Amino acid sequence: MSFTNSLVTFLISATLTTFTSAATTGSNMVDRDQGYSQIKASNGTWDKMASLCYGGQSKRNLEVRIPEWPPITPAGFTQVRMGESKGEKGPLGLWTFGLFTCLGLGVTGIPKNHTGNSRFLMHFMVSEGKKEDDQWNPFHKLVKDASLENMKGWMSIPDLSQQLPVGWSDLEAGYVDLVIKRMVQKMTELTGKAPKTVARPMALVVKHQLPHGTMQIDRNNEVEMDGYRVTQ
């Protein structure tokens, strides 16, 4: 393990311990969401993460005023907006855009009754704008109610190893990494197996260069992330 990685691991562990103590003494270190109870951070850290997800609460400063933005939903797809979960069947696929620090979570399978939804997609916000449970619980219910067989999980995550957002430190990237690990665990518990996880570069997403920052599941349950097919 490199010195940098060791230092980051130490700082995250120490900071989490400090935050837990600070929260009980009334300092400005806060737990914004009971779902993030293991990931306490300062107001400034949460605000940085919130400010980088397009279209969410307190993110207007990131919107680029260009004619092509926001993009038009592709034909044959239903758009999944930030913080939303949706399921589809038949001829309609699912599509989302603007995945920067947010996570794209997908599940595919075969409904036992052969008439229900066979694909599900969530645009998960890594910020205080939407509580973790408020996002995860509806997605979990949609998938469980479909009684899918041969379930597969899919995750589009930010690449934290390079080109971090301006003003970010390795420590702040560590907070996002902890959220990713939590969601990998939840997806594994939901589908019974580890999800296929693909890391995507963040630099081109903030410049609104499509298909970067997109995720879709088409009518045949083929999955694409950042324009690349990831199903085999």
Secondary structure, DSSP 8 states (H G I E B T S, - for coil): --HHHHHHHHHHHHHHHHHHHHHHTT-SEE---GGGTT--EEHHHHHHHHHTSTTSTT-GGG----TT-S----TTEEE--TT-EEEE-TT-EEEE---SSSEEEEEEEEETTSSS--EEEEEE--STTS-HHHHHHHHHHHHHHTTEEEEEEEEEEE-TTS---TT--HHHHHHHHHHHHHHHHHHHHHHSS--EEEEE-SHHHHTT-TTTT-EEE-TT--EEETTEE---
